[in-house]
Amino acid sequence: MNILAFEGTAHTASVAIVKKGKIVTNLKHSYTTQQPTGMVPREVAEHHASHLKDLTLQALKQANVSMREIDVLAYSAGPGLGAALQVINSFVTALSIKHNLLLYPIHHSFAHLIVANYIAKAKDPLYIYVSGGNTQLIMLKDNLHPVVYGETEDIALGNALDKLARELGYGFPGGKHIEDAAKKADKFIEMPYTVKGMDLSYAGLVTFASKLKDKETKENIAYGFQEHAFAMLMEVAERALAYTEKEEVVLTGGVALNSRLQEMLKSMAEERGIKYLKLEPQYLGDNAAMIGVAAWHFHLHGIEPLKSEEAFTKPRWRIEKHLEW
């Protein structure tokens, strides 16, 4: 089965081709800003609309595949920015109608988990999923049904990093700016640390750090913020590992690209004698390959694709309900 897959829930437009579970090509183009403005939904939608056609043609060319050889389409149906999701939906629906192809609506977060199984060869891990819109600790039952053991009570880790970056005058995405600044710090600043059982909260941490911008250097603020935010996540993750008795842990999502976060999780896993599975960078951030792999996963589990007129988007879509079409 040849799957043509599309991702576009947030700042990245991506197109990939997956052949029988093997990723053949995975192309992407991301919306960025030099000014501290964050994502502007209209601009993100325009960005995706202007790049999807070229990305699709490039993906087909790289894979040496024609549209006649595509068996099914797959697309990120949510959660995400409504305007961006609608652009992806419209583009994929048009392809579905033109080429008489069925399509798989894929939950963006579920795809982040499944690609870890295929790329890192995870068997039954605890997934630590950290992105712009999500911070969750998850396990899968029967390889299809997610169980959330802990999550943020307010904003996600990626969103928190972006908010702080804007306050400090950095462009979007902000996570890399914060990471680089933190490496140049010369002082540790005590900040709020909010863990509530299996859940955590980042809103207060962002507010506190933002108020320091006229009193401390950007580097020291970034360092203190990272250390507190990541330590909170490690505490909840360690508790989840103790409760679930998992022997593997996977860090996935765009924020997983942060080297300090990777270092902290690796250290914690080694101390507990747990296997830390690492994905290649191109599969951590948003990408269409994970959407295609999730569609292949659905195919193997007997889940049938939809007709073009049944396509939908769900900007607010809980991962536990990813099979509720």
PyMOL commands that set and color helices and strands:
alter all, ss='L'
color gray80, all
select helices_A, chain A and resi 41-63+67-69+82-99+108-119+157-167+175-182+203-210+218-244+254-257+259-272+281-283+288-300+308-310+319-321
alter helices_A, ss='H'
color red, helices_A
select strands_A, chain A and resi 2-7+12-19+22-30+72-78+103-107+126-130+135-141+145-151+195-196+199-200+248-252+275-277
alter strands_A, ss='S'
color yellow, strands_A
deselect
rebuild
show_as cartoon
